[in-house]
Amino acid sequence: MRIVHISAPGAARRRIGTRAALAPLAALGCVLAACSPESPLPRTPSGHPDLNGLWQALGNAHWDIEAHAARPALAMQSGPVVPVPAREVLALGAVGSVPFGYGVVEGGEIPYLPDALARRNENRERWLERDPEIRCYLPGVPRATYMPFPFRIFQSKSKFFIAYEYAGAMREIYLEDPGPPQVDSWMGQSHGRWEGDAFVVEVTGFNGQTWLDRAGNHHGPGLRVTERYTLAGPDHIWYEAQLDDPGTYARPWTIRMPLYRNIDPNARLGQFKCVEFVEELMYGHLRRNPIAP
């Protein structure tokens, strides 16, 4: 038996090589556009994209949602030559430093009103005493989404619920309009609806005490958040949140980031009910015999 080898001409070989080299890029573009025929979007029996699962944001937006360079710390004090980390975080060394972040704010900067910008800068300098996360207060929306903790989405035809690992926070997203919020709260009131394949959530009724990150970015009680959860493949969600607060910002603005499904078969939502972890910080000075600093 004779084996015949067929060789493509030079131009043909180059075309084949080019297609092979570009194939991964094309596949990546398809994933980002949720168009891969090999990976159709998982759907629930009702036909909507299936968002059930354990999700988490990656990156450093929890430090600062605006683009920022790495720096020694958020809280600084005067040093012999240049500012150095504040005494409270000095012993933490690199653990207390701020890592680089490419930013998730559309347009690069939050459009603060002048007084609100001054408040943000003051918050940043006094982060250790003002950040609600340090005292385990509920994180609010959208901050809960990109903290360095996972969260689980529970979705059915009649219910949509999100449970967060941090502080045991949770949100029931009403699928029927519940009317105006009866009380203001840390997590606000959420009303969701489907717009095609995107799940859109309107969140109002905030108490104005939550922050957007550790860098002092903030909002007021008039905040209205419009979230969009768009499945971009079996294991990725494109998350968008538009923030509108006329008392704090000059115009509405948007953050945008991917969320990743944890596909580890052993993955589960842990417990981080941190209230008891900060009792000494918040109430230790009330002891009959306080611990010496």
C-alpha positions as CSV (number, residue, x, y, z in Angstrom):
1,M,0.0,0.0,0.0
2,R,1.4,3.4,-1.0
3,I,0.8,6.4,1.3
4,V,0.3,9.7,-0.6
5,H,1.3,12.9,1.2
6,I,-0.5,16.0,0.1
7,S,1.1,19.3,0.8
8,A,-0.8,22.6,0.6
9,P,0.9,25.3,-1.5
10,G,2.7,28.1,0.5
11,A,-0.2,30.6,0.3
12,A,-2.7,27.9,1.4
13,R,-0.5,26.8,4.3
14,R,-0.3,30.5,5.4
15,R,-4.1,30.8,5.3
16,I,-4.5,27.6,7.3
17,G,-1.9,28.8,9.8
18,T,-3.6,32.2,10.1
19,R,-7.0,30.6,10.7
20,A,-5.5,28.4,13.3
21,A,-3.8,31.3,15.1
22,L,-7.0,33.4,15.0
23,A,-9.4,30.7,16.1
24,P,-8.7,31.2,19.8
25,L,-9.3,34.9,19.5
26,A,-12.5,34.3,17.6
27,A,-13.7,31.9,20.2
28,L,-12.9,34.5,22.9
29,G,-14.9,37.1,21.1
30,C,-17.8,34.8,20.8
31,V,-17.7,34.1,24.5
32,L,-17.7,37.8,25.3
33,A,-20.7,38.3,23.0
34,A,-22.5,35.2,24.3
35,C,-22.6,33.8,20.7
36,S,-20.6,30.5,20.9
37,P,-22.7,27.8,19.2
38,E,-20.7,25.1,21.1
39,S,-21.7,26.7,24.5
40,P,-25.4,27.7,24.3
41,L,-26.7,29.7,27.2
42,P,-28.2,27.5,29.9
43,R,-31.9,28.3,30.4
44,T,-34.6,27.6,32.9
45,P,-37.8,25.8,31.9
46,S,-39.4,29.2,31.5
47,G,-36.9,30.0,28.8
48,H,-34.9,32.7,30.7
49,P,-31.1,32.4,31.0
50,D,-30.2,30.3,34.1
51,L,-28.3,32.5,36.6
52,N,-28.4,29.9,39.4
53,G,-25.0,29.2,40.9
54,L,-22.1,30.5,43.0
55,W,-20.6,33.7,41.5
56,Q,-17.7,36.0,42.3
57,A,-16.1,39.1,40.9
58,L,-12.3,39.1,40.3
59,G,-10.0,42.1,40.5
60,N,-9.5,44.9,43.0
61,A,-12.6,47.0,42.6
62,H,-13.4,46.4,46.3
63,W,-10.4,48.6,47.1
64,D,-11.3,51.4,44.7
65,I,-13.7,51.2,41.8
66,E,-11.8,54.0,39.9
67,A,-8.5,53.2,38.2
68,H,-5.6,53.6,40.7
69,A,-2.0,52.7,41.1
70,A,-0.7,50.6,43.9
71,R,0.0,52.6,47.1
72,P,1.3,52.0,50.6
73,A,-2.1,52.4,52.3
74,L,-5.4,54.3,52.2
75,A,-4.7,55.9,55.6
76,M,-1.4,57.8,55.6
77,Q,0.5,59.9,58.1
78,S,3.5,62.3,57.7
79,G,6.9,60.7,57.5
80,P,10.5,62.0,57.7
81,V,10.7,62.3,53.9
82,V,7.4,61.2,52.3
83,P,4.0,60.2,53.8
84,V,4.0,56.6,55.3
85,P,1.1,54.3,56.3
86,A,-0.9,55.4,59.4
87,R,0.0,53.9,62.7
88,E,-3.1,51.7,62.8
89,V,-2.0,49.9,59.6
90,L,1.8,50.3,59.7
91,A,2.4,46.8,61.2
92,L,0.4,45.2,58.4
93,G,3.0,46.1,55.9
94,A,2.1,44.8,52.4
95,V,-1.1,43.4,53.7
96,G,-2.4,46.9,54.5
97,S,-1.3,48.3,51.1
98,V,-3.6,49.0,48.2
99,P,-3.1,46.9,45.0
100,F,-3.3,48.3,41.5
101,G,-6.8,48.4,39.9
102,Y,-7.6,49.2,36.3
103,G,-11.0,50.6,37.3
104,V,-14.6,49.6,36.5
105,V,-16.1,53.1,36.1
106,E,-17.3,53.9,32.6
107,G,-15.4,57.1,31.6
108,G,-12.8,56.6,34.3
109,E,-14.0,59.0,37.0
110,I,-17.1,59.3,39.2
111,P,-18.8,62.6,38.3
112,Y,-19.1,63.9,41.9
113,L,-20.6,67.3,42.7
114,P,-17.9,69.5,44.4
115,D,-19.1,69.0,48.0
116,A,-19.4,65.2,47.5
117,L,-15.9,65.0,46.0
118,A,-14.5,66.8,49.1
119,R,-16.4,64.3,51.3
120,R,-14.9,61.4,49.3
121,N,-11.4,62.7,49.8
122,E,-12.1,63.1,53.5
123,N,-13.5,59.6,53.7
124,R,-10.3,58.2,52.1
125,E,-8.1,59.9,54.7
126,R,-10.4,58.6,57.6
127,W,-11.1,55.2,56.1
128,L,-10.2,53.3,59.3
129,E,-13.0,55.1,61.3
130,R,-15.6,55.5,58.6
131,D,-15.7,52.5,56.3
132,P,-18.9,50.5,57.1
133,E,-17.1,47.3,56.0
134,I,-14.7,47.6,59.0
135,R,-17.6,47.4,61.4
136,C,-19.4,44.6,59.5
137,Y,-22.4,46.8,58.4
138,L,-24.2,45.4,55.4
139,P,-22.4,46.4,52.2
140,G,-25.3,47.8,50.1
141,V,-25.7,47.6,46.4
142,P,-23.6,47.5,44.2
143,R,-20.7,47.0,46.7
144,A,-22.0,43.6,47.8
145,T,-21.4,42.3,44.2
146,Y,-17.6,42.9,44.0
147,M,-16.4,42.4,47.5
148,P,-13.8,39.6,47.8
149,F,-16.5,37.1,48.8
150,P,-18.7,34.9,46.7
151,F,-22.5,35.0,46.5
152,R,-25.2,32.6,45.3
153,I,-28.1,33.3,43.0
154,F,-31.3,31.3,43.5
155,Q,-33.6,31.7,40.5
156,S,-37.0,30.2,39.8
157,K,-40.0,31.2,37.7
158,S,-41.6,33.0,40.6
159,K,-38.6,34.0,42.9
160,F,-35.1,35.6,42.6
161,F,-32.9,35.6,45.6
162,I,-29.2,36.5,46.3
163,A,-27.3,35.3,49.3
164,Y,-23.9,36.9,50.0
165,E,-21.2,35.3,52.1
166,Y,-20.1,38.7,53.6
167,A,-22.1,39.4,56.8
168,G,-24.8,36.9,55.8
169,A,-26.3,39.7,53.6
170,M,-29.2,38.7,51.4
171,R,-31.6,40.2,48.9
172,E,-35.0,39.1,47.8
173,I,-35.6,40.7,44.4
174,Y,-39.3,41.1,43.9
175,L,-40.6,40.1,40.5
176,E,-43.8,42.1,41.0
177,D,-43.6,45.8,41.8
178,P,-43.9,46.1,45.6
179,G,-44.5,49.8,45.5
180,P,-42.3,52.4,47.2
181,P,-40.0,51.1,50.0
182,Q,-41.7,51.3,53.4
183,V,-38.3,51.9,55.2
184,D,-34.8,52.8,54.1
185,S,-32.2,50.1,54.7
186,W,-28.6,49.1,54.0
187,M,-29.4,46.9,51.1
188,G,-32.4,48.8,49.7
189,Q,-35.4,47.3,48.0
190,S,-35.0,45.5,44.8
191,H,-37.5,45.0,42.0
192,G,-36.5,42.9,39.0
193,R,-37.7,42.2,35.5
194,W,-36.5,40.5,32.3
195,E,-35.6,42.6,29.3
196,G,-34.8,39.9,26.7
197,D,-32.0,37.9,28.1
198,A,-30.9,40.5,30.6
199,F,-32.2,40.5,34.2
200,V,-32.7,44.2,35.2
201,V,-33.0,45.2,38.8
202,E,-34.1,48.6,40.2
203,V,-32.8,49.2,43.7
204,T,-34.1,52.1,45.9
205,G,-34.7,52.9,49.5
206,F,-31.1,53.2,50.7
207,N,-30.2,54.7,54.1
208,G,-27.3,56.5,52.6
209,Q,-24.7,55.0,54.9
210,T,-23.1,52.5,52.7
211,W,-19.9,53.0,50.6
212,L,-19.0,51.8,47.1
213,D,-15.5,50.6,48.0
214,R,-12.7,51.1,50.6
215,A,-11.5,54.3,49.0
216,G,-14.3,56.4,50.4
217,N,-16.5,56.5,47.3
218,H,-20.0,57.1,48.6
219,H,-23.6,58.1,47.8
220,G,-26.6,59.6,49.5
221,P,-30.0,58.3,50.5
222,G,-31.4,59.4,47.2
223,L,-29.4,56.7,45.3
224,R,-31.1,54.7,42.6
225,V,-29.2,51.7,41.2
226,T,-30.2,49.9,38.0
227,E,-28.4,46.6,37.7
228,R,-28.2,44.4,34.6
229,Y,-27.2,40.7,34.8
230,T,-26.5,39.4,31.3
231,L,-25.3,35.8,30.9
232,A,-22.3,35.8,28.6
233,G,-21.8,32.1,28.5
234,P,-22.3,29.1,30.8
235,D,-19.9,30.4,33.5
236,H,-19.8,34.2,33.0
237,I,-22.2,37.1,33.7
238,W,-21.6,40.7,32.5
239,Y,-22.7,42.9,35.4
240,E,-23.6,46.5,35.0
241,A,-24.9,49.0,37.5
242,Q,-26.0,52.5,36.8
243,L,-25.9,54.9,39.8
244,D,-28.2,57.9,39.8
245,D,-28.1,60.2,42.9
246,P,-28.7,63.9,42.0
247,G,-27.6,65.0,45.5
248,T,-24.2,63.4,45.0
249,Y,-23.4,63.1,41.3
250,A,-23.6,65.5,38.4
251,R,-25.1,62.8,36.2
252,P,-25.9,59.1,36.2
253,W,-22.8,56.9,35.7
254,T,-22.1,53.2,35.3
255,I,-19.8,50.4,36.5
256,R,-19.2,47.3,34.5
257,M,-17.4,44.0,35.2
258,P,-17.6,40.3,34.6
259,L,-18.7,37.8,37.2
260,Y,-17.3,34.3,37.3
261,R,-19.1,31.0,38.2
262,N,-17.2,28.8,40.7
263,I,-17.1,25.4,39.0
264,D,-15.3,23.6,41.8
265,P,-17.6,20.7,42.7
266,N,-16.7,21.3,46.4
267,A,-17.6,25.0,46.2
268,R,-20.2,26.3,48.6
269,L,-21.3,29.5,50.2
270,G,-19.5,29.8,53.5
271,Q,-20.4,31.8,56.6
272,F,-18.8,35.1,57.4
273,K,-21.1,36.5,60.0
274,C,-18.6,39.1,61.1
275,V,-20.7,41.0,63.7
276,E,-19.1,39.1,66.6
277,F,-15.6,39.7,65.1
278,V,-15.9,43.4,65.6
279,E,-17.4,43.5,69.1
280,E,-14.1,44.3,70.7
281,L,-13.4,47.1,68.2
282,M,-16.8,48.7,68.7
283,Y,-17.6,48.0,72.3
284,G,-14.3,47.0,74.0
285,H,-13.9,50.5,75.5
286,L,-17.1,49.8,77.5
287,R,-15.5,46.9,79.4
288,R,-15.0,47.4,83.1
289,N,-11.4,46.6,82.5
290,P,-10.7,47.6,78.9
291,I,-7.8,45.9,77.1
292,A,-4.8,48.1,77.1
293,P,-4.0,49.6,73.6
